[in-house]
Amino acid sequence: MQPNPYLVSILSSVEAIESYLPKDEHIFKKDHKSQDAVLMRLQDIGENFSRLRDNFPDFWNEHSTNDWVKAIGLRNIISHGYAEINLDIIWVLVTKDLSRLRKSVKVLIS
């Protein structure tokens, strides 16, 4: 098995978030379906990074970034503490930081 399926899944989730995220933070905070969809995709991203780390430690050590580590941590927060999710932080993450994550993964897909 190669790391590509995990990377492709991560990229797919990033692109899904970007495609259906409301343009306005106020709308996002009122739209529970968008929140659920975004949080589910963020969980998927973190899970795939976790599997990548566990199954391909050499690849992980060579290519991982701090954003990848944070994605795993966010997955754990979403999975185990849903009531504690701060939508202000999620909004900043998906509107400001997600593109950097997309770029770091896209460059590795062959």
N, C-alpha and C positions, 0 to 999 in steps of 0.2 A: 504494500500500500504506500502511496505517496501523500505528501501533505496537501497537494492541490485540491482535493475535494473539500477539505476544511476551509481553505482559502477562498474557494469559489462560493461556498455557503456563506461565509462571512461577507464577502462582497455583495452577494445577492441580498442579504439582510440589510446592509448599509443602503443599497440602492432602493430597496423597498421603503425604508424609512424616509429617504429623501423624496420618493415619489408621492407619498400620501400624507406627509406632514403638512398641517395647515400653515399658511404663510404668516399667521399672526399668533403670538403667544397667548393672547386673551382667548382666542377661539380654541386653541389647544387645551387650555386649562378647563374649558367648559365641555369639551368633547371627550367623553369617557371612552368611546370606541377608539379614537385616535390614540389616547393615552395607553389603552390596553394593547393596541397593535404595536406601538413604538416600544413599549416595555417588553413585549414578547420577543420582538426582533432583537432588542438589546440583550435579552437573556440568551437567545440563540447565538449571537456574536460571542458572548463570554463563554458559553459552553463549547463552541468550536475552538476558541483559543485554548481553553483548558485541555481539550482532547489533543490539539496540536502539541501543546507543551508536554503532555503525558506520553504521547505516542512517537514524537519526533524530537527528543531532547536536544540533539545536536543542531537540528534546524532551528529550534526555539532559541538556543543559546547564541546562534549566529545572527538571527534576524529579528528577534523580539524587540519591542520598544516598550517604554513606560506605558504608553496608551494600551498596549495589549494586556499588560498586567492589570491595569485599571479596569479594563473591560471584564476580566475574570472576577475582580472584586465587585463590580457593579452587578454582574450576574448573580452573585451570592446574595447581595443586598436585596435585589428584586425578588429572588426566589424565596428568601427566608424572612423578609421584613417588609412586605408590600405596603403595609399601612404607614410605614415610615418614609416612603418615597417622597422626595422633595422635587416637585415639578419645576421649580425655578432652575434647579441644577440640571435636570433632564433636558429642559429647553435649551440651556446654554450648550450642553454637551452635543445635542443633535443639530444645532444650528451653527455652532462655531468649531467644534472639535471633530465631528464625524468625517469631514472631508479629509482631514489629515490621516485618519485611520484608513479611509478608503484608499488613499494614495499609497500608504505603506504596504497594503496588501496587494493592490493591483500590480505593482511593480514586480511582485514575486510570482505571479501566476504565469505559467508557461504553457 
